[in-house]
């Protein structure tokens, strides 16, 4: 079974019996509704059921005399789970969260960051670094990429290591929407559809080739290229496969079906679709809530997807 955006659209049209000839239900409109459902409902439900499903990390270099650092733009709700200071030897030290009123307590303690607090959408580290050594490692829940048609992405057909760059032969010409200097994401085609690389900058592009720096696509060991043949390259921030557990694909489809029927004013079919959505949500939640069966966490869904549509 495949899980591309086009499969999602086919499911929506089949289950809603929508008159697809109407301009209201063109593919781009359905994708927009699906993106809204992802952002407002499914992400919130998954965070409640499996809080670490979207957990990822992002590193920011320490800059001398700079104590304000932005929270990663991909963070769900502009939140972070943990902040580490990574020294020049790669050793990670967790920074303590403090109230801003306590910052003076830390300013004279050491050269390396010891703690942090929030100021708007930034973290403020203390003490202020006096040298540019090390980095900050943010651990945070990252929002999934927005959905986009597969025609706007390119499948990898072969890979060549040209150190210090990596060249990817592709099956789709993306030169109309991407150029040298543009950023792309590398998306795994197999579940859980993770991003191998985020915001890799293009160094060369032709109708059948995309080249980026080798460092941007290597695994943490720095030895192997992470993207594989048949994976996809998409404009950064977009994906042609929903980055959610496969159990939630029917839920996402049904959510859009409900919105389609609502726009048609078909209250009877909408009521039936809501019942179906409730059943699908319950089954999906059961399948994903216990990630480690030997030590399950007791969790409860903070709000129902169905309740949103009622």
N, C-alpha and C positions, 0 to 999 in steps of 0.2 A: 504494500500500500504506500502511495506517495502522499506527501503533505504540503505540496506547493500551494501558493495563493490561488492558482487556477483550480486546484482540487477543492479548495474552500469555496470558491465562487460557484462551482458546479453543484456542490452540496446545498448551498443557500438557495439557488434557483430551483433545484429539484424539490426541496422540502417546503418552499414557500409558494410555489406555483406562481411566482411573480411574473407579470407581463413585461418581459425584458425588453420589448420594443419601446417601452416608455423611457424617456430621457432620465426620469427619476432613478431608474434602476440600471444605469450603465455600470460597467465594472468599476470604474474609478469611484463612483458614489458608494458602491457596496464595500469597497476596500476602505474608504473613509469611515464608514460605520463600524467595520471590523476593528480598525485602529482605535476608535473611541471605546469600543467594548474592551479591547486589550488594556488600554491605559486606565480606564475608570473602574473596571470590574474584575477581570481575570487576574491582573497583577495583584490587586488588593487581596483577592481571595487566596491566591497562592502564597503571598507573604504571610497571611494569617495561618494557613495550613502547614506550610513548610517554609519557615522564615528564611532559611539559608539557600533557597532554590536559586535566587538571582545573585547570590553573593559573588563578588569578584574583587580584584585589587587593581590599584593604579598608583604609579610612582611619580613623585615630583621632586626635582633636585632642590637641595637647600641653597638659598642665595644669601650672601653676606648682607647683614643689616636689614634683612627682610623677615618680618614675623607674621605677615598675613598671607595665607595661601587659600585659593578657592577650592571649595568642595567640588569633586569631579562632576562635570555636567551631566553624566549619565545616571547619577544617583537618584534613586526613587525618593521623592519627597525631600531632596537635599539633606539626606541623613547619611551618617557613617556608623559603622559598627565598632571599628577599632582604628586607632591611628598609631603607627609605629615610626620610630626613628631608626633608620638603617645607617650604620656607620661605614667608614671606608673599607672595612673588612667584611661587610655584608652581615654583621650581627644586628638582629632586630630587637629593639627595646620598646615595649608598649608605653605610650605616653598617657598619663593620668588626666582625666577631665577634671577641671577645677572651675570654681566660680570666678568670674573676672576680678572680683574684689581681692582675690588672693595672689594676683600676678606678681606683686612686689616681693612676695616671699621666695620666689624662684629666680628673680633676675640676677642675683649674685651667686647662685649656687654652683653653676657649672657652665662650660662653654656649649655643650651639647644640649638640645631641647630636652626638657624634663616633663612638661605638661602642656595642656592646651585648653582653650575655651572657644566658644563660638561668638562671632560678631557678624550678623547678617548671614550671608551665604559663604562665609569664609571661616577657616580655623585660624586662631592666633596662637602661635607657639611661644613658650617662655622657657628659658630666657631667649632674647633676640640673638640669633646666631652672629658671632663675630667673624666667622670664616665660612667659606663655601665648601663645606665638607659633608658628605652623606646626602641622604634624601628622606622624604616623608613617604611612607607607604600607607595609602588609604585602603581600608577594607570596608566595602559598602555594597548595598543591594543595587544592582544596575538594571535600569529599565530595558526591556527588550526593544530591538529595533522596530521601526515603523514598517508596515507591510508595503510592498511594492510589487508590480508585475514582474514576472521572470524575464520578460523582454528587456527590462532595464538592468538586468544583471547578466553575468557571463559565467558559463561553466568552464572549469579548468580541464583542459584536455592533456596537457603535459607540463612538466616543471623542470627547469634547468637552474642549477646553482652556479651563478657567475660571480661569486664572491668579489666585491662586496654588495652585489645585487642578486636578486632572484627574478627569473623570467617565467611568466606563466602564459602558455598558449591558451587561447580561449575560443569559444565557439560563437561569440556574439561581438559585433562591432559596437563599442561604446564610445567611440571618439566624438559622437555628436553631443554627449552629455558629460564626458570626462576629458581631461587634458593633463599635461605634465604639471605637477603641483597640486592636482586634485587629491582628495583623500578617499580611500576605499576600505571596506571591511571584508574579511575572509570568513565565510560562513560554512560550517560543516553541514553536509547533506544528510548525515545520519543523526538519529536521536542521541543526545538532547539538543541538537542543532545549535551548538555553541559557536561563539565567535573565536576563531583561531587568532585573529588579529583585528584591532580596532584602530581606525585612522592611520592606516599605512599610506604614505605619500607616494604618488606615482612619479617615477623618474623617467619613464619612457612608455609611450603607448602607440600602438598601431591598430589596424582593423582586427588583427588576430593575436595580439600580444600585449600584455600588461607587465611592466617591470617596476619593482619596488626595492627598497634597501633590504638586504638579506637579514639584518638585525631585527627588522620589524615583523618577520614571520618565523623566527626561530623559536624552538621550545625553550623553557627556562634553563636547560642545561647548555644552551647555545650550540647544540650539535646538529639537530634535525629540523628540517622545514616542517612546520605544523600542517598547513593546508595540504590536502591530497587531491589526486586526480578525481574529477567529478564533483568536487566541492565548488562553491560559488563565490564570485567577487561581485560585490554590490557597492553602490555609492554609500559613503559612510553614513551611518544612522538608519539604514534601510536593510530589509531582508525580504527574500521571496518565499520564506518559510517561517511561519509563526514560531517564535522561540519559547514554546511552552511544552509541558508534557503532552505526549500524544493522546492521553486520556482526556485532555481538555479541548482537543480539536472539535469534537462534536458539540461541546458546550459553546465554543466561540461561534460556530456555524449557526446553532440554534438561537443564540442571542441576536444575531443579525436577522434571522428569519422573523423573530418577534417584532423587531423594529420595522421590517418591511410590511408585515401585516398590519401593524399599527398605522403606518402611513397610508395604507389602502383603506383604513377605516373598517376593516373586517374584524369586528369584536369577537365573533364566535370562533373564528380560526385562531385569533390571537390568544384567547383563553385556553384553547387546546394546546397551542404552541408553548404557552407558559407552563402548563402541566408537564409537557415533555422536557422543557428546560430544567424544571425542578428535579425530575428523575435523573437526567443526564448529569446535573451538577452533583447530586448525591453520590452517584456511582463514581464519578471522577475524583471526588474528594476522598472517598474510601480507598481508591487505588493509590493515591499519592501521599496521604497524610502521614503514614508511618514509613519513613525513609529507611530506618534501620530496625528491622523487626525484633531484634534481640533487646533493644532498649528504646522502645517507642516513647515519644513525648505525647503528653495529653494536651491537645489543643482544641480550640473551638473556632468555627468560622465566625468572624465578627459581624458579617452581614451577608445576606443571601443575594446572589446575582438576580434571582427571580424578583426579590423585593424591589430592586432598582427599577425594574420594568413595570411593576404594578403602580 
